[in-house]
Amino acid sequence: MKKIMRTGILRFFTFFVLLFSVQVQGYAHITLPKMFGDNMVLQRGIKIPIWGKSVPGANINAMLGEIRVKAIANRQGEWKVFFPAFKAGGPYKFSISESGRPGSGVELQGILIGDVWLASGQSNMEWSVQQAKDAINEIAKADFPKIRLFQVEHVKKLSAQQDVAGGKWKICNPENVAQFSAVAYSFAKKIHTDQGVPIGIIQSTWGGTPIEAWTSREKLLSSPITKAKTLANDTLAERHFVKDSLDQARSWDILYHPYQNADKIIPQPGYNDAGWPVIEMPKLIKDFGIGPYEGMIWMRKKIILPETFLKADLTLYIGRPDVNYSLYLNGTEICKTVWNTNPGQHYTIPARILKKGENTVTLRLAMLWGIGGLNPPADEMYITNGKARISLAGTWKYQKDLEPAMAKNRNYQYYPSLLFNSMINPLVPYRIKGFLWYQGEANDTAAYNYRKLFPMLIKDWRERWKQGDLPFLYVQLPNFKQTQPLPSESEWAELREAQALTLSLPNTAMACTIDIGEADNIHPGNKQEVGRRLALAANKLVYKQDNIATGPLLKSFSKEGNRIRIHFTNAGNGLISKDAKALTGFAVAGEDRHFHWAEAKIEGNDVMVYNEKVPHPVAVRYAWADHPSCNLVNSDGLPANPFRTDNWKGITQK
């Protein structure tokens, strides 16, 4: 009996020792957050914190270059070391280990000391170099070994995380730059060239997201605008995210793989579409008159080809599809699941599939997130033999619900604080130079609230980083949608105003882009100029250069008889008309608040605004529209900021 007891005790003791050793071994090695890695850039001119986990109570030895520092891990195994401020330079090696534990260390190579900028926002900040204007040339020339790029992986979480889900520092070269933010890359390139220091860009972006998703729960609960929606998150659990992911996977499977051989049947010339509704194209789903719809829509059009088109291959230009699409001609697949809203979508049509007389063009279009269809203009839709064109615009037949319905996507990344938790909080307190922000499109339906929400986010982030009033540089929404024939109200103009009002916060600067948007493209291609204008603002505000950083900005106004004089700052060497034509974009109103387009004349750094039909003007607006026609710039070619005097708050920007 005693022998059995001794054997049992021995086995228990052995099991306990093994269990303990496994647990210790599991925590024996130092771990670092994913932000710390080979080729990273650390912020110059300030104490540098590096943190991680190890065995509780472990003595931590860290070295950056020739500088050695120490720390002791707390009861949870957490430790943090601080290196003194470094000047710009490198590359350096970083190593860290636990005293008395051989093999427990971590070593990182290729580290630079320079300026680190956090670039965040929705799709226009996320829009990649390969999607932007002149992509091939930009990528080929992207050889900047002292620019480093870190892209935070998409993830949403219900609670604040201590590490990002994924990401890796990459050296800026043609291989790595293609998928990186075009705005952030353009900014980094100019600042690196102008300031001569290494630049690190941390990109934390997610398309379509509102500002609330990027703000902390604590800050959102402090505002009556966001409190109720934020508290509603308490009904969520991780299982909701899992279900949503599965639903998304099913929807993408439908998108990429037509069900029940639909792609073999519907595109055939003899397919019976007699009962299908008709619609004039190009048109987006919101204009189909069928209400909100998510799923696949099939479209067909018959065209007559003359004999001169049958002798050789043709080229088909499909215009600007908004989301994914597949294209067929006479039942033959020409392209499949292409995503591109840029113009010039064209394909070769083999002569062997052409028929004399009637030919059938078929489109399989994805309608997602309230968007989809074909963007104008109509003249970008045609088929050609190189000499003549046959238009593809005009009447098409269409039908929905020919394939299984897509599951409703909850888009939890839009919910309050969920992206802050997983894509911003883990970055704190990685030392940075400042923030770059391009967002607002997703908040346009409640533009007035942005006056509160935007400053709230800026204050929230600054409080988290504890680096004082860190520079916050942001992009004002560009021109978009169609030009209004008469002065009218505009949600986009109201949101631009909220962005301009945020200049009242210290150490902020705004890049106006009212002249480089595109009426029919929410993702305008000229991201190079957006990045350049942010860099101009940084050079002025942060690096204290004596440069013109922004366009003319309303300083004051006064009534002079039947005219209103607008005085501008940031005129440079003088105000001018961008196209050397009469000034456009000004509107004036009397006491009835009914606005009329106005005459406008430049007088030095002032503009005199009037309309003879408004003898007693009380208010002036400039570029107050979704897509305004406006041409006032300063001597550096930077556009005047949109404004309205009937809500002017004395905005200033250096």
KEFIKE-187480 format. One record per residue (C-alpha): residue number from 1; residue in one letter; x, y, z. Coordinates in nm, 2 decimals. Example, Ala and Ser with C-alpha at 12.3 -4.5 7.8 and 13.67 -1.06 7.14 Angstrom:
2
1, A, 1.23, -0.45, 0.78
2, S, 1.37, -0.11, 0.71
//
This chain:
654
1, M, 0.00, 0.00, 0.00
2, K, 0.28, 0.24, 0.09
3, K, 0.46, 0.15, -0.23
4, I, 0.14, 0.24, -0.43
5, M, 0.11, 0.57, -0.24
6, R, 0.48, 0.65, -0.31
7, T, 0.43, 0.57, -0.68
8, G, 0.12, 0.79, -0.69
9, I, 0.30, 1.08, -0.52
10, L, 0.60, 1.04, -0.75
11, R, 0.38, 1.05, -1.06
12, F, 0.19, 1.36, -0.93
13, F, 0.52, 1.53, -0.85
14, T, 0.66, 1.44, -1.19
15, F, 0.35, 1.57, -1.36
16, F, 0.36, 1.89, -1.16
17, V, 0.73, 1.95, -1.25
18, L, 0.66, 1.88, -1.61
19, L, 0.36, 2.11, -1.61
20, F, 0.55, 2.38, -1.44
21, S, 0.84, 2.35, -1.68
22, V, 0.61, 2.36, -1.98
23, Q, 0.44, 2.68, -1.84
24, V, 0.78, 2.84, -1.77
25, Q, 0.91, 2.74, -2.11
26, G, 0.60, 2.89, -2.27
27, Y, 0.69, 3.22, -2.12
28, A, 1.07, 3.19, -2.12
29, H, 1.12, 3.39, -2.44
30, I, 1.07, 3.76, -2.47
31, T, 0.79, 3.87, -2.70
32, L, 0.75, 4.20, -2.87
33, P, 0.44, 4.36, -3.02
34, K, 0.43, 4.32, -3.40
35, M, 0.50, 4.69, -3.43
36, F, 0.86, 4.62, -3.34
37, G, 1.04, 4.44, -3.62
38, D, 1.33, 4.45, -3.87
39, N, 1.35, 4.77, -4.07
40, M, 1.13, 4.97, -3.84
41, V, 1.16, 5.34, -3.80
42, L, 1.18, 5.49, -3.45
43, Q, 1.10, 5.85, -3.37
44, R, 1.39, 6.08, -3.34
45, G, 1.43, 6.36, -3.08
46, I, 1.23, 6.20, -2.81
47, K, 1.27, 5.92, -2.55
48, I, 1.20, 5.59, -2.73
49, P, 0.98, 5.33, -2.55
50, I, 0.99, 4.96, -2.63
51, W, 0.77, 4.71, -2.45
52, G, 0.67, 4.35, -2.44
53, K, 0.64, 4.04, -2.22
54, S, 0.86, 3.78, -2.06
55, V, 0.88, 3.58, -1.74
56, P, 0.74, 3.78, -1.44
57, G, 1.03, 3.93, -1.24
58, A, 1.28, 3.88, -1.52
59, N, 1.57, 4.13, -1.56
60, I, 1.55, 4.27, -1.91
61, N, 1.86, 4.39, -2.09
62, A, 1.81, 4.59, -2.41
63, M, 2.05, 4.76, -2.65
64, L, 1.99, 5.00, -2.94
65, G, 2.31, 5.07, -3.12
66, E, 2.56, 5.13, -2.85
67, I, 2.30, 5.24, -2.59
68, R, 2.21, 4.98, -2.32
69, V, 1.91, 5.01, -2.09
70, K, 1.75, 4.77, -1.83
71, A, 1.41, 4.70, -1.68
72, I, 1.23, 4.44, -1.46
73, A, 0.92, 4.26, -1.58
74, N, 0.62, 4.30, -1.35
75, R, 0.40, 4.03, -1.20
76, Q, 0.21, 3.99, -1.53
77, G, 0.54, 3.96, -1.72
78, E, 0.51, 4.30, -1.87
79, W, 0.81, 4.53, -1.92
80, K, 0.90, 4.86, -2.08
81, V, 1.23, 5.01, -2.15
82, F, 1.31, 5.37, -2.25
83, F, 1.60, 5.47, -2.47
84, P, 1.73, 5.83, -2.47
85, A, 1.65, 6.05, -2.77
86, F, 1.84, 5.97, -3.09
87, K, 1.92, 6.19, -3.38
88, A, 1.81, 6.08, -3.73
89, G, 2.03, 5.81, -3.86
90, G, 2.10, 5.44, -3.88
91, P, 2.07, 5.16, -3.96
92, Y, 2.10, 5.03, -3.60
93, K, 2.06, 4.68, -3.44
94, F, 1.83, 4.63, -3.15
95, S, 1.87, 4.33, -2.91
96, I, 1.69, 4.24, -2.59
97, S, 1.72, 3.94, -2.36
98, E, 1.65, 3.82, -2.01
99, S, 1.95, 3.80, -1.77
100, G, 2.06, 3.44, -1.71
101, R, 1.84, 3.29, -1.98
102, P, 2.05, 3.20, -2.29
103, G, 1.84, 3.19, -2.60
104, S, 1.56, 3.40, -2.46
105, G, 1.65, 3.71, -2.66
106, V, 1.53, 3.89, -2.97
107, E, 1.74, 4.07, -3.22
108, L, 1.62, 4.31, -3.49
109, Q, 1.82, 4.46, -3.78
110, G, 1.80, 4.75, -4.01
111, I, 1.64, 5.00, -3.77
112, L, 1.64, 5.37, -3.87
113, I, 1.58, 5.68, -3.66
114, G, 1.36, 5.94, -3.82
115, D, 1.01, 6.07, -3.83
116, V, 0.71, 5.84, -3.79
117, W, 0.36, 5.94, -3.92
118, L, 0.04, 5.75, -3.85
119, A, -0.19, 5.76, -4.16
120, S, -0.55, 5.66, -4.10
121, G, -0.90, 5.70, -4.23
122, Q, -1.12, 5.54, -4.49
123, S, -1.08, 5.43, -4.85
124, N, -0.92, 5.75, -4.99
125, M, -0.64, 5.71, -4.75
126, E, -0.64, 5.33, -4.81
127, W, -0.64, 5.37, -5.19
128, S, -0.32, 5.21, -5.30
129, V, -0.03, 5.33, -5.52
130, Q, -0.13, 5.07, -5.78
131, Q, -0.48, 5.21, -5.80
132, A, -0.38, 5.58, -5.82
133, K, -0.29, 5.80, -6.11
134, D, 0.03, 5.71, -6.31
135, A, 0.07, 5.39, -6.11
136, I, 0.31, 5.21, -6.33
137, N, 0.56, 5.50, -6.33
138, E, 0.52, 5.56, -5.96
139, I, 0.58, 5.20, -5.87
140, A, 0.89, 5.18, -6.10
141, K, 1.05, 5.48, -5.94
142, A, 0.96, 5.39, -5.57
143, D, 1.32, 5.33, -5.47
144, F, 1.35, 5.50, -5.13
145, P, 1.54, 5.26, -4.88
146, K, 1.50, 5.52, -4.60
147, I, 1.13, 5.52, -4.62
148, R, 0.97, 5.23, -4.44
149, L, 0.60, 5.12, -4.45
150, F, 0.39, 4.93, -4.19
151, Q, 0.04, 4.83, -4.28
152, V, -0.19, 4.74, -3.99
153, E, -0.40, 4.43, -4.07
154, H, -0.78, 4.47, -4.08
155, V, -0.95, 4.34, -3.76
156, K, -1.23, 4.45, -3.54
157, K, -1.25, 4.39, -3.16
158, L, -1.50, 4.45, -2.88
159, S, -1.23, 4.55, -2.63
160, A, -0.91, 4.74, -2.65
161, Q, -0.62, 4.52, -2.77
162, Q, -0.25, 4.54, -2.68
163, D, -0.12, 4.42, -3.01
164, V, -0.22, 4.45, -3.38
165, A, -0.34, 4.14, -3.56
166, G, -0.06, 4.16, -3.81
167, G, 0.18, 4.38, -4.01
168, K, 0.54, 4.40, -4.10
169, W, 0.78, 4.69, -4.17
170, K, 0.88, 4.70, -4.53
171, I, 1.14, 4.89, -4.71
172, C, 1.00, 5.13, -4.98
173, N, 1.07, 4.98, -5.32
174, P, 0.88, 4.88, -5.63
175, E, 0.79, 4.54, -5.49
176, N, 0.65, 4.67, -5.16
177, V, 0.49, 5.01, -5.25
178, A, 0.22, 4.89, -5.48
179, Q, -0.04, 4.81, -5.22
180, F, 0.05, 5.09, -4.98
181, S, -0.15, 5.41, -4.93
182, A, -0.09, 5.64, -5.23
183, V, -0.15, 5.95, -5.02
184, A, 0.08, 5.84, -4.74
185, Y, 0.35, 5.73, -4.99
186, S, 0.34, 6.06, -5.17
187, F, 0.36, 6.25, -4.84
188, A, 0.65, 6.04, -4.72
189, K, 0.84, 6.08, -5.04
190, K, 0.82, 6.46, -5.03
191, I, 0.90, 6.49, -4.66
192, H, 1.19, 6.25, -4.69
193, T, 1.33, 6.46, -4.99
194, D, 1.27, 6.79, -4.83
195, Q, 1.39, 6.71, -4.47
196, G, 1.65, 6.46, -4.55
197, V, 1.55, 6.22, -4.27
198, P, 1.42, 5.86, -4.27
199, I, 1.04, 5.84, -4.27
200, G, 0.82, 5.57, -4.13
201, I, 0.45, 5.55, -4.22
202, I, 0.21, 5.34, -4.01
203, Q, -0.10, 5.28, -4.22
204, S, -0.41, 5.20, -4.02
205, T, -0.71, 5.23, -4.26
206, W, -1.04, 5.07, -4.36
207, G, -1.26, 5.18, -4.65
208, G, -1.61, 5.30, -4.59
209, T, -1.57, 5.35, -4.21
210, P, -1.72, 5.64, -4.01
211, I, -1.51, 5.84, -3.76
212, E, -1.69, 5.68, -3.47
213, A, -1.52, 5.35, -3.55
214, W, -1.18, 5.51, -3.49
215, T, -1.27, 5.68, -3.16
216, S, -1.24, 5.51, -2.82
217, R, -1.54, 5.39, -2.63
218, E, -1.46, 5.62, -2.33
219, K, -1.46, 5.93, -2.55
220, L, -1.77, 5.83, -2.74
221, L, -1.96, 5.77, -2.42
222, S, -1.89, 6.13, -2.32
223, S, -2.10, 6.27, -2.61
224, P, -2.48, 6.26, -2.64
225, I, -2.43, 6.22, -3.02
226, T, -2.26, 5.89, -2.99
227, K, -2.35, 5.75, -2.64
228, A, -2.65, 5.54, -2.74
229, K, -2.49, 5.37, -3.04
230, T, -2.18, 5.30, -2.84
231, L, -2.37, 5.13, -2.56
232, A, -2.55, 4.92, -2.82
233, N, -2.22, 4.75, -2.88
234, D, -2.28, 4.57, -2.54
235, T, -2.52, 4.33, -2.71
236, L, -2.24, 4.21, -2.94
237, A, -2.02, 3.91, -2.90
238, E, -1.74, 3.75, -3.10
239, R, -1.98, 3.50, -3.24
240, H, -2.15, 3.78, -3.43
241, F, -1.82, 3.86, -3.60
242, V, -1.77, 3.49, -3.68
243, K, -2.12, 3.46, -3.84
244, D, -2.06, 3.78, -4.03
245, S, -1.73, 3.65, -4.17
246, L, -1.90, 3.33, -4.28
247, D, -2.18, 3.52, -4.45
248, Q, -1.92, 3.74, -4.62
249, A, -1.73, 3.43, -4.74
250, R, -2.06, 3.29, -4.89
251, S, -2.13, 3.62, -5.06
252, W, -1.78, 3.64, -5.21
253, D, -1.82, 3.28, -5.33
254, I, -2.14, 3.38, -5.51
255, L, -1.96, 3.68, -5.66
256, Y, -1.67, 3.48, -5.79
257, H, -1.85, 3.16, -5.89
258, P, -2.18, 3.20, -6.08
259, Y, -2.43, 2.95, -5.95
260, Q, -2.61, 2.67, -6.15
261, N, -2.40, 2.74, -6.46
262, A, -2.56, 3.09, -6.49
263, D, -2.24, 3.21, -6.68
264, K, -2.29, 2.93, -6.94
265, I, -2.66, 2.99, -6.99
266, I, -2.75, 3.36, -6.95
267, P, -2.49, 3.51, -7.19
268, Q, -2.60, 3.29, -7.48
269, P, -2.74, 3.49, -7.77
270, G, -3.06, 3.27, -7.77
271, Y, -3.14, 3.31, -7.40
272, N, -3.49, 3.43, -7.35
273, D, -3.48, 3.78, -7.19
274, A, -3.82, 3.89, -7.32
275, G, -3.96, 3.97, -6.98
276, W, -3.67, 4.16, -6.84
277, P, -3.71, 4.53, -6.75
278, V, -3.51, 4.79, -6.95
279, I, -3.29, 5.07, -6.83
280, E, -3.07, 5.34, -6.99
281, M, -2.70, 5.29, -6.92
282, P, -2.46, 5.40, -6.78
283, K, -2.64, 5.42, -6.45
284, L, -2.56, 5.32, -6.09
285, I, -2.78, 5.09, -5.88
286, K, -2.91, 5.38, -5.67
287, D, -3.07, 5.51, -6.00
288, F, -3.23, 5.18, -6.11
289, G, -3.55, 5.27, -5.93
290, I, -3.56, 4.93, -5.75
291, G, -3.45, 5.05, -5.41
292, P, -3.16, 4.91, -5.21
293, Y, -3.02, 4.59, -5.35
294, E, -2.72, 4.37, -5.29
295, G, -2.65, 4.08, -5.52
296, M, -2.57, 3.99, -5.88
297, I, -2.75, 4.17, -6.16
298, W, -2.74, 4.03, -6.52
299, M, -2.76, 4.28, -6.81
300, R, -2.79, 4.22, -7.18
301, K, -2.77, 4.43, -7.49
302, K, -2.81, 4.35, -7.86
303, I, -2.58, 4.54, -8.11
304, I, -2.57, 4.53, -8.48
305, L, -2.22, 4.49, -8.63
306, P, -2.16, 4.60, -8.99
307, E, -1.95, 4.38, -9.22
308, T, -1.65, 4.62, -9.18
309, F, -1.63, 4.51, -8.81
310, L, -1.60, 4.14, -8.89
311, K, -1.27, 4.14, -9.06
312, A, -1.04, 4.15, -8.75
313, D, -1.04, 4.16, -8.37
314, L, -1.23, 4.44, -8.21
315, T, -1.18, 4.64, -7.89
316, L, -1.47, 4.68, -7.64
317, Y, -1.46, 4.97, -7.39
318, I, -1.70, 4.90, -7.11
319, G, -1.65, 5.24, -6.94
320, R, -1.64, 5.26, -6.56
321, P, -1.79, 4.96, -6.38
322, D, -1.83, 5.05, -6.01
323, V, -1.76, 4.71, -5.85
324, N, -1.68, 4.36, -5.97
325, Y, -1.81, 4.25, -6.31
326, S, -1.78, 3.98, -6.58
327, L, -1.82, 4.05, -6.95
328, Y, -1.94, 3.82, -7.23
329, L, -1.99, 3.85, -7.60
330, N, -2.21, 3.60, -7.78
331, G, -2.18, 3.36, -7.49
332, T, -1.80, 3.38, -7.47
333, E, -1.64, 3.50, -7.15
334, I, -1.42, 3.81, -7.22
335, C, -1.33, 3.90, -6.86
336, K, -1.42, 3.78, -6.51
337, T, -1.46, 3.95, -6.17
338, V, -1.26, 4.26, -6.25
339, W, -1.27, 4.54, -6.00
340, N, -1.18, 4.89, -6.13
341, T, -1.37, 5.22, -6.14
342, N, -1.10, 5.38, -6.35
343, P, -1.17, 5.47, -6.71
344, G, -1.03, 5.28, -7.00
345, Q, -1.16, 4.94, -6.92
346, H, -1.12, 4.77, -7.25
347, Y, -1.08, 4.42, -7.39
348, T, -1.00, 4.25, -7.72
349, I, -1.29, 4.07, -7.89
350, P, -1.17, 3.79, -8.11
351, A, -1.30, 3.81, -8.47
352, R, -1.39, 3.44, -8.45
353, I, -1.68, 3.50, -8.21
354, L, -1.83, 3.79, -8.40
355, K, -2.15, 3.75, -8.61
356, K, -2.28, 3.94, -8.90
357, G, -2.57, 4.15, -8.78
358, E, -2.69, 4.10, -8.43
359, N, -2.44, 4.03, -8.14
360, T, -2.52, 4.00, -7.77
361, V, -2.32, 4.18, -7.50
362, T, -2.38, 4.05, -7.15
363, L, -2.27, 4.19, -6.81
364, R, -2.27, 4.02, -6.47
365, L, -2.25, 4.31, -6.22
366, A, -2.20, 4.29, -5.85
367, M, -2.41, 4.53, -5.64
368, L, -2.26, 4.57, -5.30
369, W, -2.27, 4.82, -5.01
370, G, -2.52, 5.03, -5.19
371, I, -2.30, 5.08, -5.49
372, G, -2.26, 4.91, -5.82
373, G, -2.34, 4.96, -6.19
374, L, -2.17, 5.17, -6.46
375, N, -2.05, 5.52, -6.40
376, P, -2.09, 5.79, -6.66
377, P, -1.98, 5.92, -6.91
378, A, -2.17, 5.73, -7.18
379, D, -1.90, 5.80, -7.44
380, E, -1.66, 5.56, -7.26
381, M, -1.89, 5.27, -7.35
382, Y, -1.84, 5.14, -7.71
383, I, -1.70, 4.88, -7.94
384, T, -1.45, 4.98, -8.21
385, N, -1.25, 4.84, -8.50
386, G, -1.00, 5.13, -8.46
387, K, -1.18, 5.35, -8.72
388, A, -1.54, 5.36, -8.63
389, R, -1.74, 5.31, -8.30
390, I, -2.07, 5.15, -8.21
391, S, -2.20, 5.29, -7.88
392, L, -2.28, 5.05, -7.59
393, A, -2.47, 5.32, -7.40
394, G, -2.85, 5.34, -7.41
395, T, -3.11, 5.08, -7.36
396, W, -3.01, 4.75, -7.18
397, K, -3.22, 4.47, -7.03
398, Y, -3.15, 4.37, -6.68
399, Q, -3.27, 4.11, -6.42
400, K, -3.19, 4.06, -6.05
401, D, -3.23, 3.75, -5.83
402, L, -3.12, 3.50, -6.10
403, E, -2.87, 3.37, -5.85
404, P, -2.89, 3.30, -5.47
405, A, -2.93, 3.61, -5.26
406, M, -2.63, 3.74, -5.07
407, A, -2.63, 3.73, -4.70
408, K, -2.68, 4.07, -4.53
409, N, -2.34, 4.21, -4.43
410, R, -2.35, 4.37, -4.09
411, N, -2.02, 4.56, -4.15
412, Y, -1.92, 4.56, -3.79
413, Q, -1.61, 4.76, -3.88
414, Y, -1.85, 5.06, -3.90
415, Y, -1.96, 5.02, -3.54
416, P, -1.84, 5.27, -3.27
417, S, -1.49, 5.21, -3.13
418, L, -1.43, 4.86, -3.28
419, L, -1.14, 4.98, -3.50
420, F, -1.00, 5.20, -3.23
421, N, -0.98, 4.89, -3.01
422, S, -0.79, 4.68, -3.26
423, M, -0.61, 4.91, -3.50
424, I, -0.53, 5.23, -3.30
425, N, -0.50, 5.13, -2.93
426, P, -0.23, 4.87, -3.00
427, L, -0.01, 5.14, -3.15
428, V, 0.00, 5.34, -2.83
429, P, 0.26, 5.45, -2.71
430, Y, 0.48, 5.39, -3.02
431, R, 0.64, 5.73, -3.06
432, I, 0.53, 5.93, -3.36
433, K, 0.58, 6.27, -3.52
434, G, 0.21, 6.32, -3.60
435, F, -0.11, 6.20, -3.76
436, L, -0.23, 6.20, -4.12
437, W, -0.61, 6.17, -4.17
438, Y, -0.84, 6.14, -4.47
439, Q, -1.19, 6.05, -4.38
440, G, -1.54, 6.20, -4.38
441, E, -1.73, 6.06, -4.67
442, A, -1.89, 5.80, -4.44
443, N, -2.02, 6.08, -4.22
444, D, -2.18, 6.30, -4.49
445, T, -2.54, 6.22, -4.40
446, A, -2.49, 6.37, -4.05
447, A, -2.23, 6.64, -4.15
448, Y, -2.32, 6.88, -3.87
449, N, -2.23, 6.63, -3.61
450, Y, -1.88, 6.61, -3.75
451, R, -1.81, 6.95, -3.59
452, K, -1.81, 6.76, -3.26
453, L, -1.69, 6.41, -3.37
454, F, -1.38, 6.52, -3.55
455, P, -1.23, 6.74, -3.27
456, M, -1.33, 6.46, -3.03
457, L, -1.12, 6.20, -3.22
458, I, -0.82, 6.44, -3.24
459, K, -0.83, 6.50, -2.86
460, D, -0.88, 6.13, -2.79
461, W, -0.57, 6.03, -2.98
462, R, -0.36, 6.30, -2.84
463, E, -0.46, 6.20, -2.49
464, R, -0.37, 5.84, -2.56
465, W, -0.02, 5.91, -2.70
466, K, 0.07, 6.16, -2.42
467, Q, 0.30, 6.36, -2.65
468, G, 0.12, 6.69, -2.61
469, D, -0.07, 6.84, -2.91
470, L, 0.08, 6.61, -3.17
471, P, 0.05, 6.76, -3.52
472, F, -0.27, 6.65, -3.69
473, L, -0.28, 6.70, -4.07
474, Y, -0.59, 6.61, -4.26
475, V, -0.75, 6.63, -4.60
476, Q, -1.07, 6.82, -4.67
477, L, -1.32, 6.64, -4.88
478, P, -1.27, 6.70, -5.26
479, N, -1.53, 6.79, -5.52
480, F, -1.76, 6.50, -5.60
481, K, -2.10, 6.42, -5.76
482, Q, -2.25, 6.66, -6.02
483, T, -2.22, 7.03, -6.05
484, Q, -2.54, 7.20, -5.92
485, P, -2.69, 7.45, -6.18
486, L, -2.82, 7.68, -5.90
487, P, -2.68, 7.76, -5.55
488, S, -2.82, 7.50, -5.31
489, E, -2.75, 7.32, -4.98
490, S, -2.49, 7.04, -4.97
491, E, -2.40, 6.78, -4.71
492, W, -2.05, 6.76, -4.85
493, A, -2.00, 7.13, -4.83
494, E, -2.13, 7.12, -4.47
495, L, -1.89, 6.84, -4.38
496, R, -1.60, 7.04, -4.54
497, E, -1.71, 7.33, -4.32
498, A, -1.69, 7.11, -4.01
499, Q, -1.34, 7.00, -4.12
500, A, -1.24, 7.37, -4.16
501, L, -1.38, 7.46, -3.82
502, T, -1.15, 7.20, -3.66
503, L, -0.86, 7.42, -3.75
504, S, -0.95, 7.60, -3.42
505, L, -0.77, 7.31, -3.24
506, P, -0.39, 7.38, -3.19
507, N, -0.13, 7.22, -3.41
508, T, -0.37, 7.12, -3.69
509, A, -0.35, 7.18, -4.07
510, M, -0.58, 7.10, -4.36
511, A, -0.51, 7.02, -4.72
512, C, -0.79, 7.16, -4.94
513, T, -0.86, 6.94, -5.24
514, I, -1.17, 7.11, -5.38
515, D, -1.01, 7.13, -5.73
516, I, -0.87, 6.77, -5.77
517, G, -1.18, 6.55, -5.71
518, E, -1.38, 6.38, -5.98
519, A, -1.76, 6.42, -6.03
520, D, -1.82, 6.05, -6.09
521, N, -1.55, 5.89, -5.88
522, I, -1.55, 5.90, -5.51
523, H, -1.18, 5.78, -5.53
524, P, -1.02, 6.05, -5.74
525, G, -0.69, 5.92, -5.89
526, N, -0.46, 6.22, -5.82
527, K, -0.34, 6.10, -5.48
528, Q, 0.01, 6.25, -5.55
529, E, -0.12, 6.60, -5.52
530, V, -0.31, 6.52, -5.20
531, G, 0.01, 6.38, -5.04
532, R, 0.20, 6.68, -5.17
533, R, -0.04, 6.92, -5.01
534, L, -0.03, 6.74, -4.68
535, A, 0.35, 6.76, -4.70
536, L, 0.33, 7.14, -4.77
537, A, 0.13, 7.17, -4.45
538, A, 0.38, 6.96, -4.26
539, N, 0.67, 7.16, -4.38
540, K, 0.51, 7.48, -4.26
541, L, 0.35, 7.36, -3.93
542, V, 0.59, 7.09, -3.81
543, Y, 0.92, 7.16, -3.98
544, K, 0.89, 7.54, -3.96
545, Q, 0.97, 7.61, -4.32
546, D, 0.88, 7.95, -4.47
547, N, 0.65, 7.82, -4.75
548, I, 0.29, 7.87, -4.87
549, A, 0.11, 7.57, -4.72
550, T, -0.25, 7.63, -4.82
551, G, -0.47, 7.82, -5.05
552, P, -0.66, 8.15, -4.98
553, L, -0.86, 8.14, -4.66
554, L, -1.14, 8.38, -4.56
555, K, -1.01, 8.62, -4.30
556, S, -1.28, 8.88, -4.28
557, F, -1.56, 9.04, -4.48
558, S, -1.75, 9.37, -4.49
559, K, -2.04, 9.53, -4.67
560, E, -1.97, 9.81, -4.90
561, G, -2.30, 9.94, -5.05
562, N, -2.45, 9.66, -5.26
563, R, -2.13, 9.46, -5.25
564, I, -1.95, 9.25, -5.00
565, R, -1.57, 9.26, -4.97
566, I, -1.40, 8.93, -4.88
567, H, -1.04, 8.96, -4.74
568, F, -0.82, 8.65, -4.77
569, T, -0.51, 8.53, -4.60
570, N, -0.26, 8.29, -4.76
571, A, -0.27, 8.48, -5.09
572, G, 0.10, 8.43, -5.15
573, N, 0.20, 8.69, -5.41
574, G, -0.16, 8.76, -5.49
575, L, -0.50, 8.61, -5.58
576, I, -0.56, 8.49, -5.93
577, S, -0.81, 8.29, -6.14
578, K, -0.68, 7.94, -6.20
579, D, -0.80, 7.93, -6.56
580, A, -0.75, 8.31, -6.63
581, K, -1.13, 8.34, -6.67
582, A, -1.39, 8.53, -6.47
583, L, -1.41, 8.40, -6.11
584, T, -1.68, 8.13, -6.05
585, G, -1.82, 7.97, -5.74
586, F, -1.94, 8.28, -5.55
587, A, -2.30, 8.32, -5.45
588, V, -2.47, 8.61, -5.27
589, A, -2.79, 8.64, -5.07
590, G, -3.00, 8.92, -4.92
591, E, -3.22, 8.91, -4.62
592, D, -3.44, 8.64, -4.77
593, R, -3.14, 8.40, -4.77
594, H, -3.21, 8.31, -5.13
595, F, -2.87, 8.27, -5.30
596, H, -2.78, 8.39, -5.65
597, W, -2.47, 8.33, -5.85
598, A, -2.25, 8.64, -5.81
599, E, -2.00, 8.85, -6.00
600, A, -1.66, 8.85, -5.83
601, K, -1.36, 9.07, -5.89
602, I, -1.01, 9.04, -5.75
603, E, -0.87, 9.35, -5.57
604, G, -0.53, 9.27, -5.43
605, N, -0.59, 9.01, -5.16
606, D, -0.96, 9.08, -5.16
607, V, -1.25, 8.97, -5.37
608, M, -1.55, 9.20, -5.43
609, V, -1.87, 9.00, -5.46
610, Y, -2.20, 9.13, -5.59
611, N, -2.52, 9.07, -5.79
612, E, -2.72, 9.36, -5.92
613, K, -3.04, 9.17, -5.83
614, V, -2.94, 9.17, -5.47
615, P, -2.92, 9.53, -5.36
616, H, -2.88, 9.46, -4.99
617, P, -2.65, 9.16, -4.96
618, V, -2.60, 9.00, -4.62
619, A, -2.41, 8.67, -4.70
620, V, -2.16, 8.52, -4.94
621, R, -2.08, 8.16, -5.01
622, Y, -1.79, 8.02, -5.21
623, A, -1.76, 7.67, -5.35
624, W, -2.07, 7.57, -5.15
625, A, -2.17, 7.26, -5.34
626, D, -2.09, 6.89, -5.37
627, H, -1.90, 6.95, -5.69
628, P, -1.85, 7.33, -5.72
629, S, -1.73, 7.51, -6.02
630, C, -1.47, 7.74, -5.86
631, N, -1.14, 7.88, -5.98
632, L, -0.99, 8.11, -5.71
633, V, -0.63, 8.02, -5.62
634, N, -0.32, 8.19, -5.48
635, S, 0.01, 8.25, -5.66
636, D, 0.12, 7.90, -5.58
637, G, -0.19, 7.75, -5.75
638, L, -0.34, 7.63, -5.42
639, P, -0.72, 7.66, -5.42
640, A, -0.93, 7.89, -5.20
641, N, -1.10, 7.72, -4.92
642, P, -1.48, 7.68, -4.95
643, F, -1.67, 7.90, -4.70
644, R, -2.00, 8.07, -4.61
645, T, -2.01, 8.40, -4.43
646, D, -2.35, 8.32, -4.28
647, N, -2.18, 8.07, -4.05
648, W, -1.83, 8.20, -4.03
649, K, -1.63, 8.14, -3.71
650, G, -1.31, 8.32, -3.78
651, I, -1.11, 8.02, -3.90
652, T, -0.73, 8.06, -3.94
653, Q, -0.46, 7.84, -4.07
654, K, -0.10, 7.94, -4.11
//
